[in-house]
Amino acid sequence: MAASKTKCIGILTSGGDCPGLNAAIRGVVKAAIGSYGIKVVGFLDGFRGLVQNRTIALDDRAVSGILTQGGTILGTARDKPHKMPVGGKKMDMTDAAVENIRKHHIDCLVCLGGGGTQKNAYHLHKEGGIDVLTLPKTIDNDVAETDITFGFDTAMNIATDAIDRLHTTATSHHRIIVCEIMGHNAGWLALGAGIAGGADVIMIPEIPYDLKAVAAHLEKRRMSGKRFSIIAVAEGAISKAEAKAAADGKKKKDKGAEVVVERDADGQPYHLVQEPKASQIARQLQQLTGTEARVTSLGHVQRGGSPSPRDRFISSILGTAAADALAEGNYNNMIAVKGDRSEPVPLKDVAGKKKIVPADHPSIISAQRLGTCMGV
């Protein structure tokens, strides 16, 4: 067994659940214990479990059989250690987190998560003096300084399969179908699934859309004899008007219709919600084109199920690379995917940054070459 500068680690998963988390946990645990004899303490439910000192011992038996399982055996939450809800208030629980790490004689805390987790881990290091190591996960693929995040491939497969299936009903009924895909700030998932699924229009947050231009594209398709149109919309897509308002420092949003959710005994509405963006787009396009439009929102289906072989592979590679870095005492980094290799990058270069789709990205150019409308 190789010598290790690290004797004990803690590990947690934070943020949204994601395919590949269990594979990554397995990779870290098996390599840390089997190759270096490092003790592993698992914290339940993310940073909240760390603050509350809720732990489980992780060994080879604990991670047996989890490679193909979705979700995370450790549980997860979106709590921040320095802004944690306690008794109805948000409190800074950094000291409690640090105390529990010290209590277990943990040399380094391994955090598996997306952009928020990278920031929270860096906060613990900077403000609490804790050594940390992170792995990049998210179906949005928007973590900085890594070519890809685990979870993205599985989600893209699911979204692509959904678009494939929508083609049959769209063409059968001569409809426009708007498929809402996850991605608040980055359009990697909608762009990838849209291209792979042959969507006719792709709308992502990085390219503000003009519905009149989209309607003109759909009308051109109809005039050429096309029986249907599929639109892949990232949930964070914004119109040109919204983008201009944001640039001007205003928070104006394109207002959709108010939808009645519940009525009282007299039939009067008392619970109204704002119309979702995808529904708003479908309604407006139906008005502009005269073609019946429908909406499919994939929601959390994109996060679920067994990870794809590629995500299992990436998670396993990153997990074992993390164990190697721990053995070397190489802390306060994120283990990133760079080409066909993994390498540590300083966490300070990752925290607080997002990887969004550049306007000149080859994927956008390819989509345009294929005749796909990008919303403008």
C-alpha positions in Angstrom: 0.0 0.0 0.0 1.4 3.4 -1.1 2.3 6.0 1.5 -0.2 8.8 2.0 0.1 12.3 3.5 -3.6 12.2 4.2 -4.9 9.9 6.9 -8.6 10.8 7.1 -11.1 12.5 4.7 -14.7 13.6 4.9 -16.9 13.4 1.8 -20.2 15.0 1.0 -22.5 15.7 -2.0 -24.2 19.0 -2.3 -26.6 20.8 -4.6 -29.0 19.1 -7.0 -28.9 15.3 -7.3 -27.1 14.1 -10.4 -26.3 10.9 -12.3 -22.8 9.8 -11.5 -22.6 11.0 -7.9 -22.5 7.4 -6.5 -20.0 6.4 -9.1 -17.7 9.3 -8.0 -18.2 8.4 -4.3 -17.3 4.9 -5.1 -14.2 6.0 -7.0 -12.9 8.1 -4.2 -13.6 5.6 -1.4 -12.3 2.5 -3.2 -9.1 4.2 -4.3 -8.5 6.1 -1.0 -8.9 3.0 1.1 -7.6 0.3 -1.2 -4.5 2.1 -2.5 -3.6 4.4 0.4 -5.4 3.2 3.6 -7.2 6.6 4.0 -10.1 6.6 6.4 -13.3 8.0 4.9 -16.2 9.7 6.8 -19.4 10.4 4.9 -21.5 13.4 5.8 -25.2 13.1 5.1 -27.3 15.7 3.2 -24.5 18.0 2.2 -23.3 20.9 4.2 -26.3 20.7 6.5 -25.2 17.2 7.6 -21.7 18.6 8.1 -23.0 21.3 10.4 -25.3 18.9 12.3 -22.5 16.2 12.4 -24.5 13.5 10.8 -22.1 10.9 9.5 -21.7 7.4 8.2 -18.5 5.3 7.9 -17.7 4.6 4.3 -15.7 1.5 3.3 -15.5 -0.9 0.4 -18.7 -2.7 1.5 -20.7 0.6 1.8 -20.0 1.5 -1.8 -20.4 -2.0 -3.3 -23.0 -2.1 -6.0 -23.6 1.7 -6.3 -21.8 2.3 -9.6 -25.0 2.1 -11.6 -27.3 3.8 -9.2 -28.6 7.3 -9.7 -28.9 9.9 -7.0 -26.5 9.8 -4.0 -26.2 7.4 -1.1 -25.1 10.3 1.1 -28.2 12.5 0.3 -27.8 16.1 -0.7 -29.1 19.6 0.0 -28.6 23.1 -1.3 -27.7 24.7 2.1 -24.7 27.0 2.4 -22.6 26.6 5.5 -22.4 30.5 5.9 -26.1 31.1 5.1 -27.9 28.1 6.6 -31.6 28.3 7.6 -31.9 27.9 11.4 -35.1 28.7 13.2 -36.4 30.7 10.3 -33.3 32.7 10.0 -30.2 32.3 7.9 -27.1 32.0 10.1 -23.4 31.6 9.5 -22.6 28.1 10.6 -19.0 28.0 9.4 -17.6 27.5 12.9 -19.9 24.5 13.5 -18.8 23.0 10.2 -15.1 23.5 11.1 -15.6 22.1 14.6 -17.1 18.9 13.3 -14.3 18.5 10.7 -11.7 18.9 13.5 -13.7 16.5 15.8 -13.3 13.7 13.3 -9.6 14.5 12.7 -10.3 15.0 9.0 -7.3 16.3 7.0 -9.4 17.2 3.9 -13.0 17.6 3.0 -14.0 16.2 -0.4 -17.1 18.0 -1.9 -18.9 16.7 -4.9 -21.1 19.4 -6.6 -21.7 22.1 -9.1 -21.0 25.8 -9.1 -22.6 26.5 -5.7 -20.7 23.7 -4.1 -17.4 25.0 -5.5 -18.1 28.4 -3.9 -19.2 26.9 -0.6 -16.1 24.6 -0.4 -13.8 27.6 -1.2 -15.6 29.6 1.6 -14.8 26.8 4.1 -11.2 26.9 3.0 -10.8 30.6 3.0 -12.9 31.5 6.1 -12.5 28.4 8.1 -9.0 27.3 7.3 -10.2 23.9 6.1 -8.4 22.0 3.4 -10.8 20.9 0.7 -10.9 19.1 -2.6 -13.8 19.1 -5.1 -15.2 17.2 -8.0 -17.4 18.9 -10.7 -20.9 17.6 -11.2 -23.9 19.1 -12.8 -26.2 18.3 -15.6 -25.8 21.9 -16.8 -22.1 21.5 -17.6 -21.5 25.0 -16.4 -18.6 24.6 -13.9 -15.6 26.6 -14.9 -12.2 25.2 -15.7 -13.3 21.7 -16.7 -14.2 20.4 -20.1 -17.2 18.5 -18.9 -19.0 17.7 -15.6 -20.3 14.3 -14.7 -24.1 14.1 -15.0 -24.2 16.1 -18.2 -23.9 13.1 -20.6 -26.8 11.2 -19.0 -29.0 14.3 -19.0 -28.3 15.0 -22.6 -29.1 11.4 -23.5 -32.5 11.7 -21.7 -33.3 15.1 -23.3 -32.3 13.8 -26.7 -34.5 10.7 -26.3 -37.4 13.0 -25.3 -37.0 15.1 -28.5 -36.8 11.9 -30.6 -40.1 10.8 -29.1 -41.7 14.2 -29.6 -41.1 14.1 -33.3 -43.7 11.4 -33.9 -46.6 13.2 -32.2 -45.5 16.5 -33.7 -45.6 15.2 -37.2 -48.8 13.2 -36.7 -50.7 16.3 -35.5 -48.9 19.0 -37.6 -47.9 20.8 -34.4 -45.2 23.0 -32.9 -43.9 21.3 -29.8 -41.8 23.3 -27.3 -39.6 21.1 -25.2 -38.3 22.8 -22.0 -34.8 21.6 -21.0 -32.9 22.4 -17.8 -30.3 25.2 -17.8 -30.9 28.5 -16.0 -27.8 30.3 -17.0 -26.0 28.1 -19.5 -27.4 26.4 -22.6 -25.1 23.5 -23.0 -27.8 20.9 -22.3 -30.5 22.4 -24.6 -27.8 23.0 -27.3 -26.4 19.5 -27.2 -29.8 17.7 -27.0 -31.2 20.1 -29.6 -28.5 19.3 -32.1 -28.5 15.5 -31.3 -32.3 15.4 -31.5 -32.7 17.4 -34.6 -34.6 20.3 -33.1 -35.6 22.9 -35.6 -35.2 25.8 -33.2 -32.8 26.0 -30.2 -33.2 28.8 -27.6 -30.5 29.2 -24.9 -29.8 31.9 -22.3 -26.7 33.1 -24.1 -28.6 34.1 -27.2 -31.6 36.3 -26.5 -34.4 35.4 -28.7 -36.8 37.3 -31.1 -40.1 35.4 -31.4 -40.9 37.1 -34.6 -37.7 35.7 -36.1 -38.6 32.3 -34.8 -42.1 32.5 -36.2 -40.7 33.5 -39.6 -38.5 30.4 -39.5 -41.4 28.2 -38.6 -43.5 29.7 -41.4 -40.7 29.1 -43.9 -40.6 25.4 -42.8 -44.4 25.2 -43.3 -44.2 26.7 -46.7 -41.5 24.2 -47.7 -43.9 21.3 -46.8 -42.6 20.5 -43.3 -45.4 19.1 -41.2 -44.1 20.0 -37.8 -41.5 21.9 -35.8 -39.6 21.0 -32.6 -38.2 23.8 -30.4 -35.7 23.0 -27.6 -35.8 25.7 -25.0 -33.5 26.1 -22.1 -35.5 27.1 -19.0 -33.3 30.2 -18.6 -33.8 31.4 -22.2 -34.6 35.2 -22.3 -36.0 37.5 -24.9 -34.2 40.4 -26.5 -36.4 42.8 -24.5 -35.4 41.0 -21.2 -31.8 41.1 -22.1 -31.9 44.8 -22.9 -33.7 45.5 -19.6 -31.1 43.6 -17.7 -28.3 45.5 -19.5 -30.0 48.7 -18.5 -30.0 47.6 -14.9 -33.7 46.9 -14.7 -35.3 43.6 -13.6 -38.1 43.7 -16.2 -39.3 40.3 -17.3 -41.6 39.5 -20.3 -44.8 38.9 -18.5 -46.8 35.8 -19.3 -50.4 35.2 -18.5 -51.5 34.5 -14.9 -52.6 31.0 -14.6 -55.4 30.0 -12.2 -54.3 27.1 -10.0 -57.2 27.1 -7.5 -60.6 28.7 -7.0 -62.7 29.3 -3.9 -66.2 28.0 -3.2 -67.7 30.8 -5.2 -65.5 30.0 -8.2 -63.3 33.0 -7.7 -59.5 32.6 -8.3 -57.3 32.9 -5.3 -54.1 31.1 -6.3 -52.4 32.5 -9.4 -49.0 31.6 -10.8 -47.0 33.2 -13.5 -47.0 31.3 -16.8 -43.8 29.3 -17.3 -41.4 30.6 -20.0 -41.9 27.5 -22.3 -45.6 27.8 -22.1 -45.4 31.5 -22.8 -43.3 30.9 -25.9 -45.7 28.2 -27.2 -48.7 30.4 -26.7 -47.2 33.4 -28.4 -45.9 31.3 -31.3 -49.3 29.7 -31.8 -50.7 33.3 -32.1 -48.0 34.3 -34.5 -48.1 31.3 -36.8 -51.6 30.0 -36.4 -50.2 26.5 -35.9 -51.2 24.5 -32.8 -48.5 24.4 -30.2 -47.9 22.2 -27.2 -45.3 22.2 -24.3 -43.4 19.3 -22.8 -41.3 20.2 -19.7 -38.8 17.4 -18.9 -38.1 18.8 -15.4 -36.4 16.4 -12.9 -36.7 13.5 -15.3 -33.3 14.8 -16.6 -31.6 14.2 -13.3 -32.9 10.7 -12.6 -32.1 7.2 -13.4 -28.9 5.2 -13.9 -25.8 7.2 -15.1 -24.7 6.6 -18.7 -21.5 4.6 -19.3 -19.6 7.8 -20.1 -20.7 9.5 -16.8 -19.8 6.3 -14.9 -16.4 6.4 -16.6 -15.8 10.2 -15.9 -16.9 9.9 -12.3 -14.7 6.9 -11.7 -11.7 8.6 -13.3 -12.2 11.8 -11.3 -12.8 9.8 -8.1 -9.5 7.9 -8.3 -7.7 11.0 -9.3 -9.0 12.7 -6.2 -7.6 9.9 -4.1 -4.2 10.3 -5.7 -4.3 14.1 -5.0 -5.3 13.4 -1.4 -2.4 11.0 -1.0 0.0 13.6 -2.2 -1.5 16.3 0.1 -2.5 18.3 -3.0 -5.5 20.2 -1.5 -7.7 23.1 -2.3 -8.2 22.2 -5.9 -10.9 20.9 -8.1 -10.2 17.7 -10.1 -11.0 18.8 -13.7 -11.4 17.0 -17.0 -8.9 18.3 -19.5 -9.1 16.5 -22.8 -8.6 12.8 -22.1 -6.9 13.4 -18.8 -7.9 14.7 -15.3 -5.9 17.3 -13.5 -6.2 19.5 -10.4 -7.0 23.2 -10.9 -6.9 25.8 -8.1 -10.3 26.1 -6.5 -9.9 29.9 -6.4 -10.0 29.9 -10.2 -13.3 28.0 -10.2 -15.4 29.4 -7.4 -17.9 32.1 -8.4 -17.4 31.5 -12.1 -19.7 29.9 -14.8 -18.8 28.3 -18.1 -21.4 29.5 -20.5 -21.7 28.9 -24.3 -19.6 31.3 -26.3 -21.3 33.0 -29.2 -18.8 31.6 -31.6 -18.8 28.0 -30.1 -18.4 25.3 -32.8 -21.7 23.7 -31.7 -23.6 26.9 -32.4 -21.9 27.2 -35.8 -22.7 23.6 -36.6 -26.4 24.1 -35.6 -26.6 27.1 -37.9 -25.0 25.1 -40.8 -27.7 22.5 -40.3 -30.4 25.1 -40.7 -31.4 25.3 -37.1 -32.8 28.6 -35.9 -31.0 29.9 -32.7 -33.9 32.2 -31.8 -32.7 35.2 -33.9 
